[in-house]
Amino acid sequence: MRLRAHALTQLCKNDREKAMAIYGFVKRMPFHKPIKIRLRTAREVIDAGRGDAEDKCTALIALLRASDIPARIRYIELRGEILRGLTSGVASAVRSVAEIWLNDRWNSTDTYIFDAAYMAAARERLKKAGWDWGYGIHREGNMIWPGAGDAWLGGMPTDRDPMVMSDMGVYNDPMELLDSAIWRASYPRLARSVQWNVLAPMMERVVRELREEALAPVPAPRASRPHRSGQ
C-alpha cells in the first residue's frame, strides 16, 4: 500500500495535492457491484481495479493513511429510493462517506463512489425520467470533490438531505462498523449479506448498461442533401 501511495503522490507538493491524487485514482476505478462473502482488503480492491462503495472507500482510506493523511469513515443510512433504477428491493442502504483531515478540518465526500462514465449516464437517465433521485445520486449532486470542503452525491450536507435516514457514526474501517452494537441490532450480518448478493447481479447489469451508454459514440449528424433548383 505504501508503494502504491508513494507512486501516486511522489510529485505532490503538499497534503492537498496528495489527497487529490489518491482521490482521483480511486474515483477512476469503475463502480462494480460484485457478489461478496466477506469484506475485501484495500490491496484486493486495488488489484481488482474496481469495486462497490465499500470497496472503494476501503482503498481510499488506506491510501490516504499510507500517505500520512488522517482519514476515517462516516456511515449514513439512506432511503431505498436513492437506488431507484438500480434496484427496488431495499428499504434502506448504508453508505460510506470518507472524511479527510485537511486544513485543520474534516472534509467529507462520497463522490469517490461512482466513476465519471457512470455518473454521466445516471444523470442523463434521471433527466429523461424526470427523477431527482436514483441510481445512487441526486440529479444536481456533486460529481467530484475539489480537494477542499465537502462534496456530496446528494447535493447537500447529510443533515439536510431528505434521503438520509440516520447518521450511524464514525469508524476506522468497515469491519469496525460490522462489529458495532448499532449494526448488530439493526442488520443481522448473514441476512444482509444474502440480500445484497441476491440483488448484486441485477444491479451489475444496470451498471454495465449505464457505462455502455456513456461510452457509446455519438452518431454524426446526417448531411442534408443539396437543394436542386428547377430548370
Accessible surface in RSA format (square Angstrom, percent):
REM  Atomic radii and reference values for relative SASA: ProtOr
REM  Chains: A
REM  Algorithm: Lee & Richards
REM  Probe-radius: 1.40
REM  Slices: 20
REM RES _ NUM      All-atoms   Total-Side   Main-Chain    Non-polar    All polar
REM                ABS   REL    ABS   REL    ABS   REL    ABS   REL    ABS   REL
RES MET A   1    69.39  35.9  36.96  24.5  32.44  77.2  36.77  31.3  32.62  43.2
RES ARG A   2   155.50  65.3 149.77  76.3   5.72  13.6  70.19  95.9  85.30  51.7
RES LEU A   3   154.93  86.3 150.07 107.4   4.86  12.2 150.44 105.7   4.50  12.1
RES ARG A   4    97.22  40.8  92.59  47.2   4.63  11.0  19.73  27.0  77.49  47.0
RES ALA A   5     1.50   1.4   1.50   2.3   0.00   0.0   1.50   2.1   0.00   0.0
RES HIS A   6   113.29  61.9 108.65  75.5   4.64  11.9  73.23  75.5  40.06  46.6
RES ALA A   7    57.65  53.0  41.16  63.5  16.49  37.5  42.35  59.6  15.30  40.5
RES LEU A   8    42.75  23.8  26.50  19.0  16.24  40.8  28.79  20.2  13.96  37.6
RES THR A   9    10.94   7.8   8.15   8.3   2.79   6.6   0.00   0.0  10.94  16.5
RES GLN A  10   108.27  60.5  77.45  56.6  30.82  73.4  14.23  30.3  94.04  71.3
RES LEU A  11   162.79  90.7 139.47  99.8  23.32  58.6 144.27 101.3  18.52  49.8
RES CYS A  12    31.15  23.6  12.25  13.7  18.90  44.4   1.40   3.5  29.75  32.1
RES LYS A  13   181.55  88.6 143.71  88.2  37.84  90.1  93.07  83.8  88.49  94.3
RES ASN A  14    76.13  52.5  67.46  65.2   8.67  20.9  37.33  89.9  38.79  37.5
RES ASP A  15    68.40  47.9  64.79  64.5   3.60   8.5  12.54  29.5  55.86  55.7
RES ARG A  16   103.79  43.6 101.84  51.9   1.95   4.7  34.74  47.5  69.06  41.9
RES GLU A  17    62.37  35.8  57.90  43.8   4.47  10.6  23.63  45.7  38.74  31.6
RES LYS A  18    59.71  29.1  59.71  36.6   0.00   0.0  15.59  14.0  44.11  47.0
RES ALA A  19     0.11   0.1   0.00   0.0   0.11   0.3   0.00   0.0   0.11   0.3
RES MET A  20    57.46  29.8  52.91  35.0   4.55  10.8  52.97  45.0   4.50   6.0
RES ALA A  21    29.95  27.5  14.71  22.7  15.24  34.7  27.26  38.4   2.69   7.1
RES ILE A  22     0.00   0.0   0.00   0.0   0.00   0.0   0.00   0.0   0.00   0.0
RES TYR A  23     6.72   3.1   6.72   3.8   0.00   0.0   6.72   5.0   0.00   0.0
RES GLY A  24    14.86  18.3   0.00   N/A  14.86  18.3  14.86  40.8   0.00   0.0
RES PHE A  25    37.86  18.9  35.68  22.1   2.18   5.7  35.76  21.7   2.10   6.0
RES VAL A  26     0.00   0.0   0.00   0.0   0.00   0.0   0.00   0.0   0.00   0.0
RES LYS A  27    15.58   7.6  15.58   9.6   0.00   0.0  15.47  13.9   0.11   0.1
RES ARG A  28   161.97  68.0 143.45  73.1  18.52  44.1  73.80 100.9  88.17  53.4
RES MET A  29     9.51   4.9   6.26   4.1   3.25   7.7   9.09   7.7   0.42   0.6
RES PRO A  30    52.89  38.5  52.89  48.2   0.00   0.0  52.89  43.7   0.00   0.0
RES PHE A  31    11.81   5.9  10.99   6.8   0.82   2.1  10.99   6.7   0.82   2.3
RES HIS A  32    20.82  11.4  20.82  14.5   0.00   0.0  14.39  14.8   6.43   7.5
RES LYS A  33    33.78  16.5  31.26  19.2   2.52   6.0   3.50   3.2  30.28  32.3
RES PRO A  34    12.87   9.4   5.59   5.1   7.28  26.5   9.91   8.2   2.96  18.4
RES ILE A  35   107.63  61.2  83.69  62.3  23.94  57.7  83.69  60.3  23.94  65.0
RES LYS A  36    33.17  16.2  24.83  15.2   8.34  19.9  28.87  26.0   4.30   4.6
RES ILE A  37   158.94  90.4 126.27  94.1  32.67  78.7 129.29  93.1  29.65  80.5
RES ARG A  38   139.84  58.7 123.03  62.7  16.81  40.0  73.24 100.1  66.60  40.4
RES LEU A  39    38.77  21.6  27.85  19.9  10.93  27.5  27.98  19.7  10.79  29.0
RES ARG A  40    60.90  25.6  52.93  27.0   7.97  19.0  11.65  15.9  49.25  29.8
RES THR A  41    73.88  52.5  67.50  68.4   6.37  15.2  70.89  95.2   2.98   4.5
RES ALA A  42    10.60   9.7   7.35  11.3   3.25   7.4   7.35  10.3   3.25   8.6
RES ARG A  43   149.21  62.7 147.91  75.4   1.30   3.1  44.45  60.8 104.76  63.5
RES GLU A  44    61.35  35.2  55.55  42.0   5.81  13.8  34.74  67.2  26.62  21.7
RES VAL A  45     0.00   0.0   0.00   0.0   0.00   0.0   0.00   0.0   0.00   0.0
RES ILE A  46    15.71   8.9   5.18   3.9  10.52  25.4   5.18   3.7  10.52  28.6
RES ASP A  47    98.46  69.0  62.50  62.2  35.96  85.0  31.88  75.0  66.58  66.4
RES ALA A  48    54.30  49.9  20.76  32.0  33.55  76.3  32.73  46.1  21.57  57.1
RES GLY A  49    31.87  39.3   0.00   N/A  31.87  39.3  23.31  64.0   8.56  19.2
RES ARG A  50   109.21  45.9 109.21  55.7   0.00   0.0  15.76  21.5  93.45  56.6
RES GLY A  51     0.00   0.0   0.00   N/A   0.00   0.0   0.00   0.0   0.00   0.0
RES ASP A  52     5.16   3.6   5.16   5.1   0.00   0.0   2.78   6.6   2.37   2.4
RES ALA A  53    23.62  21.7  23.12  35.7   0.50   1.1  23.12  32.6   0.50   1.3
RES GLU A  54    51.05  29.3  48.31  36.6   2.74   6.5  15.56  30.1  35.49  29.0
RES ASP A  55     1.32   0.9   0.67   0.7   0.65   1.5   0.65   1.5   0.67   0.7
RES LYS A  56     0.00   0.0   0.00   0.0   0.00   0.0   0.00   0.0   0.00   0.0
RES CYS A  57     0.32   0.2   0.32   0.4   0.00   0.0   0.32   0.8   0.00   0.0
RES THR A  58    23.39  16.6  20.48  20.8   2.91   6.9  19.77  26.6   3.62   5.5
RES ALA A  59     0.00   0.0   0.00   0.0   0.00   0.0   0.00   0.0   0.00   0.0
RES LEU A  60     0.00   0.0   0.00   0.0   0.00   0.0   0.00   0.0   0.00   0.0
RES ILE A  61     5.29   3.0   5.29   3.9   0.00   0.0   5.29   3.8   0.00   0.0
RES ALA A  62    29.01  26.7  19.56  30.2   9.45  21.5  25.54  36.0   3.47   9.2
RES LEU A  63     0.00   0.0   0.00   0.0   0.00   0.0   0.00   0.0   0.00   0.0
RES LEU A  64     0.09   0.0   0.09   0.1   0.00   0.0   0.09   0.1   0.00   0.0
RES ARG A  65    89.05  37.4  79.07  40.3   9.98  23.8  45.84  62.7  43.21  26.2
RES ALA A  66    16.42  15.1   4.40   6.8  12.02  27.3   7.96  11.2   8.46  22.4
RES SER A  67    11.43   9.7   1.75   2.3   9.68  22.3   9.26  19.7   2.17   3.0
RES ASP A  68   113.61  79.6  90.43  90.0  23.18  54.8  36.32  85.5  77.28  77.1
RES ILE A  69     1.12   0.6   0.38   0.3   0.74   1.8   0.97   0.7   0.15   0.4
RES PRO A  70    67.73  49.4  58.36  53.2   9.37  34.1  67.28  55.5   0.45   2.8
RES ALA A  71     6.39   5.9   0.00   0.0   6.39  14.5   0.00   0.0   6.39  16.9
RES ARG A  72    59.42  25.0  59.42  30.3   0.00   0.0  11.83  16.2  47.60  28.8
RES ILE A  73     0.72   0.4   0.72   0.5   0.00   0.0   0.72   0.5   0.00   0.0
RES ARG A  74    56.47  23.7  56.47  28.8   0.00   0.0   9.22  12.6  47.26  28.6
RES TYR A  75     5.85   2.7   5.85   3.3   0.00   0.0   5.40   4.1   0.45   0.6
RES ILE A  76     3.85   2.2   3.85   2.9   0.00   0.0   3.85   2.8   0.00   0.0
RES GLU A  77    28.56  16.4  28.56  21.6   0.00   0.0   0.00   0.0  28.56  23.3
RES LEU A  78     6.13   3.4   6.13   4.4   0.00   0.0   6.13   4.3   0.00   0.0
RES ARG A  79   110.04  46.2 110.03  56.1   0.01   0.0  22.16  30.3  87.88  53.3
RES GLY A  80     9.71  12.0   0.00   N/A   9.71  12.0   4.25  11.7   5.46  12.2
RES GLU A  81    78.42  45.0  64.84  49.1  13.58  32.3  30.82  59.6  47.60  38.9
RES ILE A  82     3.56   2.0   3.56   2.6   0.00   0.0   3.56   2.6   0.00   0.0
RES LEU A  83    14.14   7.9  14.14  10.1   0.00   0.0  14.14   9.9   0.00   0.0
RES ARG A  84    84.10  35.3  81.22  41.4   2.88   6.8  38.17  52.2  45.93  27.8
RES GLY A  85    31.03  38.3   0.00   N/A  31.03  38.3  13.32  36.6  17.70  39.6
RES LEU A  86     3.01   1.7   1.09   0.8   1.92   4.8   1.42   1.0   1.59   4.3
RES THR A  87     7.47   5.3   0.00   0.0   7.47  17.8   6.25   8.4   1.22   1.9
RES SER A  88   116.29  98.3  81.24 108.4  35.05  80.7  51.94 110.6  64.35  90.2
RES GLY A  89    41.45  51.1   0.00   N/A  41.45  51.1  24.44  67.1  17.02  38.1
RES VAL A  90    16.84  11.1   1.24   1.1  15.60  37.6   4.64   4.0  12.20  33.1
RES ALA A  91    94.03  86.5  66.64 102.8  27.39  62.3  76.19 107.3  17.84  47.3
RES SER A  92    12.25  10.4  10.72  14.3   1.53   3.5   1.90   4.1  10.35  14.5
RES ALA A  93     9.26   8.5   9.26  14.3   0.00   0.0   9.26  13.0   0.00   0.0
RES VAL A  94    37.40  24.6   8.75   7.9  28.65  69.0   8.75   7.6  28.65  77.7
RES ARG A  95    20.31   8.5  18.95   9.7   1.36   3.2   4.37   6.0  15.94   9.7
RES SER A  96     3.95   3.3   2.18   2.9   1.77   4.1   1.56   3.3   2.39   3.3
RES VAL A  97     0.32   0.2   0.32   0.3   0.00   0.0   0.32   0.3   0.00   0.0
RES ALA A  98     0.00   0.0   0.00   0.0   0.00   0.0   0.00   0.0   0.00   0.0
RES GLU A  99     7.02   4.0   7.02   5.3   0.00   0.0   0.36   0.7   6.66   5.4
RES ILE A 100     0.00   0.0   0.00   0.0   0.00   0.0   0.00   0.0   0.00   0.0
RES TRP A 101    94.99  38.1  91.09  44.1   3.90   9.2  70.33  37.5  24.66  40.0
RES LEU A 102     8.10   4.5   5.49   3.9   2.61   6.6   8.10   5.7   0.00   0.0
RES ASN A 103   109.85  75.8  76.15  73.6  33.70  81.1  32.87  79.1  76.97  74.4
RES ASP A 104   125.06  87.6 104.36 103.9  20.69  48.9  26.46  62.3  98.60  98.3
RES ARG A 105   100.08  42.0  97.00  49.4   3.09   7.3  50.74  69.4  49.34  29.9
RES TRP A 106    75.25  30.2  64.43  31.2  10.82  25.4  52.04  27.7  23.21  37.7
RES ASN A 107     1.12   0.8   1.12   1.1   0.00   0.0   0.00   0.0   1.12   1.1
RES SER A 108    12.22  10.3  12.22  16.3   0.00   0.0   0.41   0.9  11.81  16.6
RES THR A 109     0.00   0.0   0.00   0.0   0.00   0.0   0.00   0.0   0.00   0.0
RES ASP A 110     4.49   3.1   4.49   4.5   0.00   0.0   0.00   0.0   4.49   4.5
RES THR A 111     0.00   0.0   0.00   0.0   0.00   0.0   0.00   0.0   0.00   0.0
RES TYR A 112     0.00   0.0   0.00   0.0   0.00   0.0   0.00   0.0   0.00   0.0
RES ILE A 113     1.37   0.8   1.37   1.0   0.00   0.0   1.37   1.0   0.00   0.0
RES PHE A 114     4.57   2.3   4.57   2.8   0.00   0.0   4.57   2.8   0.00   0.0
RES ASP A 115     8.91   6.2   8.91   8.9   0.00   0.0   5.29  12.5   3.61   3.6
RES ALA A 116    66.37  61.0  61.67  95.2   4.70  10.7  62.24  87.6   4.13  10.9
RES ALA A 117    22.15  20.4  13.26  20.5   8.89  20.2  19.31  27.2   2.84   7.5
RES TYR A 118     0.00   0.0   0.00   0.0   0.00   0.0   0.00   0.0   0.00   0.0
RES MET A 119     0.62   0.3   0.62   0.4   0.00   0.0   0.62   0.5   0.00   0.0
RES ALA A 120    52.59  48.4  42.65  65.8   9.94  22.6  46.49  65.5   6.10  16.2
RES ALA A 121     5.84   5.4   0.00   0.0   5.83  13.3   5.75   8.1   0.09   0.2
RES ALA A 122     0.00   0.0   0.00   0.0   0.00   0.0   0.00   0.0   0.00   0.0
RES ARG A 123    69.07  29.0  67.39  34.4   1.68   4.0  22.93  31.3  46.14  28.0
RES GLU A 124    79.34  45.6  77.21  58.4   2.13   5.1  33.55  64.9  45.79  37.4
RES ARG A 125    56.85  23.9  53.74  27.4   3.11   7.4  22.42  30.6  34.44  20.9
RES LEU A 126     0.00   0.0   0.00   0.0   0.00   0.0   0.00   0.0   0.00   0.0
RES LYS A 127   139.56  68.1 127.05  78.0  12.51  29.8  72.21  65.0  67.35  71.7
RES LYS A 128   163.51  79.8 124.30  76.3  39.21  93.4  79.76  71.8  83.74  89.2
RES ALA A 129    52.31  48.1  19.05  29.4  33.26  75.7  31.02  43.7  21.29  56.4
RES GLY A 130    57.53  70.9   0.00   N/A  57.53  70.9  26.74  73.4  30.79  69.0
RES TRP A 131    70.41  28.3  68.30  33.1   2.11   5.0  54.27  28.9  16.14  26.2
RES ASP A 132    64.33  45.1  60.35  60.1   3.97   9.4   4.04   9.5  60.28  60.1
RES TRP A 133    42.98  17.2  42.96  20.8   0.02   0.0  42.92  22.9   0.05   0.1
RES GLY A 134     0.00   0.0   0.00   N/A   0.00   0.0   0.00   0.0   0.00   0.0
RES TYR A 135    14.54   6.8  14.54   8.3   0.00   0.0   0.42   0.3  14.12  17.4
RES GLY A 136     0.03   0.0   0.00   N/A   0.03   0.0   0.00   0.0   0.03   0.1
RES ILE A 137     0.15   0.1   0.15   0.1   0.00   0.0   0.15   0.1   0.00   0.0
RES HIS A 138    24.28  13.3  23.98  16.7   0.30   0.8  14.34  14.8   9.94  11.6
RES ARG A 139    70.47  29.6  67.27  34.3   3.20   7.6  11.25  15.4  59.22  35.9
RES GLU A 140   126.01  72.3 107.21  81.1  18.80  44.8  44.97  87.0  81.04  66.2
RES GLY A 141     1.75   2.2   0.00   N/A   1.75   2.2   0.43   1.2   1.32   3.0
RES ASN A 142    59.67  41.2  55.26  53.4   4.41  10.6   6.09  14.7  53.59  51.8
RES MET A 143    59.91  31.0  54.91  36.3   5.00  11.9  33.32  28.3  26.59  35.2
RES ILE A 144   108.53  61.8 103.27  76.9   5.25  12.7 103.27  74.4   5.25  14.3
RES TRP A 145     0.40   0.2   0.00   0.0   0.40   0.9   0.00   0.0   0.40   0.7
RES PRO A 146    67.83  49.4  61.41  56.0   6.42  23.3  65.63  54.2   2.20  13.7
RES GLY A 147     0.00   0.0   0.00   N/A   0.00   0.0   0.00   0.0   0.00   0.0
RES ALA A 148    47.98  44.1  39.18  60.5   8.80  20.0  39.45  55.6   8.53  22.6
RES GLY A 149    20.12  24.8   0.00   N/A  20.12  24.8  16.47  45.2   3.65   8.2
RES ASP A 150    63.94  44.8  35.38  35.2  28.56  67.5   6.91  16.3  57.03  56.9
RES ALA A 151     2.04   1.9   2.00   3.1   0.04   0.1   2.04   2.9   0.00   0.0
RES TRP A 152    25.33  10.2  25.33  12.3   0.00   0.0  23.61  12.6   1.72   2.8
RES LEU A 153     0.32   0.2   0.05   0.0   0.27   0.7   0.05   0.0   0.27   0.7
RES GLY A 154     6.17   7.6   0.00   N/A   6.17   7.6   3.81  10.4   2.36   5.3
RES GLY A 155    35.78  44.1   0.00   N/A  35.78  44.1   5.44  14.9  30.33  67.9
RES MET A 156    54.75  28.4  51.58  34.1   3.17   7.5  45.56  38.7   9.18  12.2
RES PRO A 157    43.58  31.8  43.58  39.7   0.00   0.0  43.58  36.0   0.00   0.0
RES THR A 158    26.14  18.6  22.30  22.6   3.84   9.1   5.63   7.6  20.50  31.0
RES ASP A 159   126.63  88.7  84.82  84.4  41.81  98.9  50.09 117.9  76.54  76.3
RES ARG A 160   163.38  68.6 139.75  71.2  23.63  56.3  63.62  86.9  99.76  60.5
RES ASP A 161    14.34  10.0   8.43   8.4   5.91  14.0   0.16   0.4  14.18  14.1
RES PRO A 162    65.68  47.9  50.54  46.1  15.14  55.0  63.28  52.2   2.39  14.9
RES MET A 163     8.45   4.4   8.45   5.6   0.00   0.0   8.45   7.2   0.00   0.0
RES VAL A 164    27.04  17.8  10.24   9.3  16.80  40.5  10.24   8.9  16.80  45.6
RES MET A 165    91.38  47.3  57.23  37.9  34.15  81.3  60.43  51.4  30.94  41.0
RES SER A 166    45.11  38.1  36.60  48.8   8.51  19.6  41.06  87.4   4.05   5.7
RES ASP A 167    77.17  54.1  48.76  48.5  28.41  67.2  30.78  72.5  46.39  46.3
RES MET A 168    11.38   5.9   4.67   3.1   6.71  16.0   6.47   5.5   4.91   6.5
RES GLY A 169    24.42  30.1   0.00   N/A  24.42  30.1  24.18  66.3   0.24   0.5
RES VAL A 170    55.06  36.2  29.19  26.4  25.87  62.3  29.19  25.4  25.87  70.2
RES TYR A 171    25.02  11.7  21.58  12.3   3.44   8.9  17.24  13.0   7.78   9.6
RES ASN A 172    85.37  58.9  84.51  81.7   0.86   2.1  12.34  29.7  73.03  70.6
RES ASP A 173    59.57  41.7  59.42  59.1   0.15   0.4  21.20  49.9  38.37  38.3
RES PRO A 174     9.15   6.7   8.98   8.2   0.16   0.6   8.99   7.4   0.16   1.0
RES MET A 175    87.21  45.2  86.80  57.4   0.41   1.0  81.51  69.3   5.70   7.5
RES GLU A 176    73.12  42.0  66.63  50.4   6.49  15.4  32.76  63.4  40.36  33.0
RES LEU A 177     4.52   2.5   4.52   3.2   0.00   0.0   4.52   3.2   0.00   0.0
RES LEU A 178    21.05  11.7  20.55  14.7   0.50   1.3  20.55  14.4   0.50   1.4
RES ASP A 179    76.96  53.9  65.97  65.7  10.99  26.0  25.65  60.4  51.31  51.2
RES SER A 180    21.13  17.9  11.35  15.1   9.78  22.5  21.13  45.0   0.00   0.0
RES ALA A 181    71.27  65.5  61.57  95.0   9.70  22.1  62.97  88.7   8.30  22.0
RES ILE A 182    78.01  44.4  68.45  51.0   9.56  23.1  75.63  54.5   2.38   6.5
RES TRP A 183    18.31   7.3  18.31   8.9   0.00   0.0  18.31   9.8   0.00   0.0
RES ARG A 184   148.20  62.2 127.59  65.0  20.61  49.1  60.33  82.5  87.87  53.3
RES ALA A 185    91.25  83.9  46.95  72.5  44.29 100.8  58.55  82.5  32.70  86.6
RES SER A 186    67.33  56.9  40.61  54.2  26.72  61.5  20.49  43.6  46.84  65.6
RES TYR A 187    19.70   9.2  18.24  10.4   1.46   3.8  17.05  12.8   2.65   3.3
RES PRO A 188    86.84  63.3  79.42  72.4   7.42  27.0  86.84  71.7   0.00   0.0
RES ARG A 189   119.97  50.4 111.02  56.6   8.94  21.3  60.63  82.9  59.34  36.0
RES LEU A 190   140.15  78.1 134.13  96.0   6.02  15.1 136.84  96.1   3.31   8.9
RES ALA A 191    60.34  55.5  46.80  72.2  13.54  30.8  54.48  76.7   5.86  15.5
RES ARG A 192    33.00  13.9  29.77  15.2   3.23   7.7  16.14  22.1  16.87  10.2
RES SER A 193    40.53  34.2  30.58  40.8   9.95  22.9  27.33  58.2  13.20  18.5
RES VAL A 194    79.72  52.5  77.86  70.5   1.86   4.5  79.69  69.2   0.03   0.1
RES GLN A 195    62.28  34.8  55.59  40.6   6.69  15.9  29.15  62.0  33.13  25.1
RES TRP A 196    41.87  16.8  41.52  20.1   0.35   0.8  36.19  19.3   5.68   9.2
RES ASN A 197    31.97  22.0  27.95  27.0   4.01   9.7  12.30  29.6  19.67  19.0
RES VAL A 198   108.20  71.2  88.10  79.8  20.10  48.4  94.78  82.4  13.42  36.4
RES LEU A 199    22.32  12.4  21.73  15.5   0.60   1.5  22.32  15.7   0.00   0.0
RES ALA A 200     0.51   0.5   0.46   0.7   0.05   0.1   0.51   0.7   0.00   0.0
RES PRO A 201    68.13  49.7  56.62  51.6  11.51  41.8  64.07  52.9   4.05  25.2
RES MET A 202    66.79  34.6  65.49  43.3   1.30   3.1  25.63  21.8  41.16  54.5
RES MET A 203     6.14   3.2   6.14   4.1   0.00   0.0   6.14   5.2   0.00   0.0
RES GLU A 204    21.47  12.3  21.47  16.2   0.00   0.0  13.23  25.6   8.24   6.7
RES ARG A 205   117.49  49.3 117.45  59.9   0.04   0.1  39.57  54.1  77.93  47.2
RES VAL A 206    17.24  11.3  17.24  15.6   0.00   0.0  17.24  15.0   0.00   0.0
RES VAL A 207     0.00   0.0   0.00   0.0   0.00   0.0   0.00   0.0   0.00   0.0
RES ARG A 208   118.45  49.7 116.24  59.3   2.20   5.2  48.77  66.7  69.67  42.2
RES GLU A 209    68.54  39.4  66.82  50.6   1.72   4.1  26.77  51.8  41.77  34.1
RES LEU A 210     0.00   0.0   0.00   0.0   0.00   0.0   0.00   0.0   0.00   0.0
RES ARG A 211    44.12  18.5  44.12  22.5   0.00   0.0  31.81  43.5  12.31   7.5
RES GLU A 212   115.32  66.2 107.07  81.0   8.26  19.7  47.68  92.2  67.64  55.2
RES GLU A 213    87.14  50.0  65.08  49.2  22.06  52.5  43.36  83.9  43.78  35.7
RES ALA A 214    38.37  35.3   2.71   4.2  35.66  81.1  11.51  16.2  26.86  71.1
RES LEU A 215   124.01  69.1  97.96  70.1  26.05  65.5 102.23  71.8  21.78  58.6
RES ALA A 216    56.18  51.7  39.91  61.6  16.27  37.0  44.92  63.3  11.25  29.8
RES PRO A 217   122.40  89.2 101.26  92.3  21.14  76.9 111.94  92.4  10.46  65.0
RES VAL A 218   134.71  88.6 111.12 100.6  23.59  56.9 112.70  97.9  22.01  59.7
RES PRO A 219   117.65  85.7  96.15  87.7  21.50  78.2 107.50  88.8  10.15  63.1
RES ALA A 220    86.01  79.1  60.98  94.1  25.03  56.9  65.34  92.0  20.67  54.8
RES PRO A 221   128.75  93.8 102.23  93.2  26.52  96.4 113.60  93.8  15.15  94.1
RES ARG A 222   231.60  97.2 200.04 102.0  31.56  75.1  81.77 111.8 149.83  90.8
RES ALA A 223    98.53  90.6  64.87 100.1  33.67  76.6  74.82 105.4  23.71  62.8
RES SER A 224   105.96  89.5  78.28 104.5  27.69  63.8  51.52 109.7  54.44  76.3
RES ARG A 225   220.27  92.5 196.62 100.2  23.65  56.3  74.32 101.6 145.95  88.5
RES PRO A 226   116.99  85.3  94.01  85.7  22.97  83.5 105.71  87.3  11.28  70.1
RES HIS A 227   170.53  93.2 135.58  94.2  34.96  89.4 100.93 104.0  69.61  81.0
RES ARG A 228   212.35  89.2 190.40  97.1  21.95  52.3  68.10  93.1 144.25  87.4
RES SER A 229    85.33  72.1  70.91  94.6  14.42  33.2  41.34  88.0  43.99  61.6
RES GLY A 230    76.07  93.8   0.00   N/A  76.07  93.8  41.98 115.2  34.08  76.3
RES GLN A 231   224.01 125.3 148.36 108.4  75.65 180.1  96.24 204.8 127.77  96.9
END  Absolute sums over single chains surface
CHAIN  1 A    12398.5      10098.8       2299.7       6988.1       5410.4
END  Absolute sums over all chains
TOTAL         12398.5      10098.8       2299.7       6988.1       5410.4
